[in-house]
Amino acid sequence: MSAPPLSGLLEAALYTDDLAAAEEFYSGLLGLPIVVRAEGRHIFFRCGGTILLVFNPEATRRPAQEGALPVPPHGAEGPGHVCFASNDLDDWVAFLTGKGIEVESDFRWPHGPRSVYVRDPAGNSIEFAEPALWEAA
């Protein structure tokens, strides 16, 4: 028996010990709407049809308290990665650099699409890429 089909990626997670800085970066700077916030534990942001989950790893490593949803403990060490799709990368570079965000890398892949990389306040690798990056894959 083969695996049933998947319809897409519903959510992606990053980790930080400074949720206020994450909120300022993802909501304040990038303009992502906040969907859910749990003080000291997480902030979830909407990006199109996907949710970006940003967790405090210390809080998510603890088992769920009695009566809470039975989400298993999880967390990560070191920087993670997420990629946002955009066809307006020149505008993003101008916007980000105008806000004092250093562009770590800006290049075209061998098959043509462009990617721009920056870091969020927690050191996570944040990519902005043309949607064609994965169209031929």
C-alpha positions as CSV (number, residue, x, y, z in Angstrom):
1,M,0.0,0.0,0.0
2,S,1.3,3.5,-0.9
3,A,1.0,6.6,1.2
4,P,-2.1,8.7,0.7
5,P,-1.6,12.0,-1.2
6,L,-0.7,15.2,0.7
7,S,-2.3,18.5,-0.4
8,G,0.4,20.9,0.7
9,L,2.4,22.2,3.7
10,L,0.0,23.4,6.4
11,E,2.6,24.8,8.9
12,A,6.3,25.3,9.5
13,A,8.0,25.9,12.8
14,L,10.9,28.0,14.0
15,Y,12.2,28.4,17.5
16,T,13.4,31.4,19.5
17,D,13.8,32.4,23.2
18,D,12.7,35.9,22.4
19,L,9.1,35.9,21.2
20,A,8.8,39.7,21.4
21,A,11.6,40.1,18.9
22,A,10.0,37.4,16.7
23,E,6.7,39.3,16.8
24,E,8.4,42.5,15.8
25,F,10.2,40.8,12.9
26,Y,7.4,38.6,11.5
27,S,4.4,40.8,12.2
28,G,5.9,44.3,12.6
29,L,8.5,44.1,9.8
30,L,7.2,41.4,7.4
31,G,3.5,42.2,8.0
32,L,2.3,38.7,8.8
33,P,-0.9,38.7,10.8
34,I,-0.9,37.0,14.2
35,V,-3.3,34.1,14.4
36,V,-2.6,32.8,18.0
37,R,-0.3,34.0,20.8
38,A,0.4,32.1,24.0
39,E,2.5,34.3,26.3
40,G,6.0,32.8,26.8
41,R,5.2,29.7,24.6
42,H,4.4,30.6,21.0
43,I,3.2,33.0,18.4
44,F,1.6,31.8,15.1
45,F,1.5,33.9,12.0
46,R,-0.5,33.6,8.8
47,C,1.3,33.6,5.5
48,G,-1.2,32.9,2.6
49,G,-2.6,29.5,3.2
50,T,0.2,28.4,5.6
51,I,0.9,29.1,9.2
52,L,4.4,30.0,10.5
53,L,4.7,28.7,14.1
54,V,7.3,30.4,16.2
55,F,7.9,28.6,19.5
56,N,10.0,29.1,22.6
57,P,11.8,25.8,22.7
58,E,12.0,25.7,26.5
59,A,8.3,25.9,26.8
60,T,7.5,23.3,24.0
61,R,9.9,20.7,25.5
62,R,7.7,20.4,28.6
63,P,4.9,17.8,28.4
64,A,1.3,19.1,28.0
65,Q,-0.3,20.0,31.3
66,E,-3.4,18.0,32.4
67,G,-6.4,19.2,30.5
68,A,-4.4,20.8,27.7
69,L,-4.3,19.6,24.1
70,P,-2.1,16.5,23.9
71,V,0.6,18.0,21.7
72,P,3.8,16.0,22.2
73,P,6.9,17.9,23.5
74,H,9.2,19.2,20.7
75,G,11.9,21.8,20.1
76,A,15.0,22.4,18.1
77,E,18.6,23.6,18.8
78,G,20.3,26.0,16.5
79,P,19.0,28.1,13.6
80,G,16.2,26.8,11.5
81,H,15.1,27.8,8.0
82,V,11.9,29.0,6.3
83,C,11.4,30.3,2.8
84,F,8.8,32.9,1.7
85,A,7.6,33.0,-1.9
86,S,7.6,36.4,-3.8
87,N,8.1,37.7,-7.3
88,D,9.1,41.1,-5.9
89,L,12.6,40.3,-4.6
90,D,14.1,43.7,-5.6
91,D,11.4,45.4,-3.5
92,W,12.1,43.0,-0.6
93,V,15.8,43.7,-0.8
94,A,15.2,47.5,-0.8
95,F,12.7,47.2,2.1
96,L,14.8,44.9,4.2
97,T,18.0,46.8,3.8
98,G,16.2,50.1,4.4
99,K,15.1,48.6,7.7
100,G,18.7,47.7,8.6
101,I,18.4,44.0,7.8
102,E,21.6,42.7,6.3
103,V,21.2,40.5,3.2
104,E,23.3,37.5,3.8
105,S,23.1,36.1,0.2
106,D,21.4,37.1,-3.0
107,F,21.8,34.8,-6.0
108,R,20.2,33.0,-8.9
109,W,20.0,29.2,-8.8
110,P,21.5,27.3,-11.9
111,H,18.0,26.9,-13.3
112,G,17.2,30.6,-13.1
113,P,15.1,31.5,-10.0
114,R,16.5,34.0,-7.5
115,S,16.8,33.6,-3.7
116,V,17.6,36.2,-1.0
117,Y,18.6,35.2,2.5
118,V,18.5,37.2,5.8
119,R,18.5,36.2,9.4
120,D,15.7,36.8,11.9
121,P,16.5,38.1,15.4
122,A,17.0,34.5,16.7
123,G,19.5,33.7,13.9
124,N,17.1,31.6,11.8
125,S,17.8,31.6,8.1
126,I,15.0,33.4,6.3
127,E,14.8,33.0,2.5
128,F,12.7,35.0,0.1
129,A,12.5,33.2,-3.3
130,E,10.8,33.3,-6.6
131,P,8.1,30.7,-6.7
132,A,9.7,29.2,-9.8
133,L,12.4,27.8,-7.5
134,W,10.5,24.5,-7.1
135,E,8.2,24.6,-10.2
136,A,10.5,22.4,-12.2
137,A,11.2,19.9,-9.4
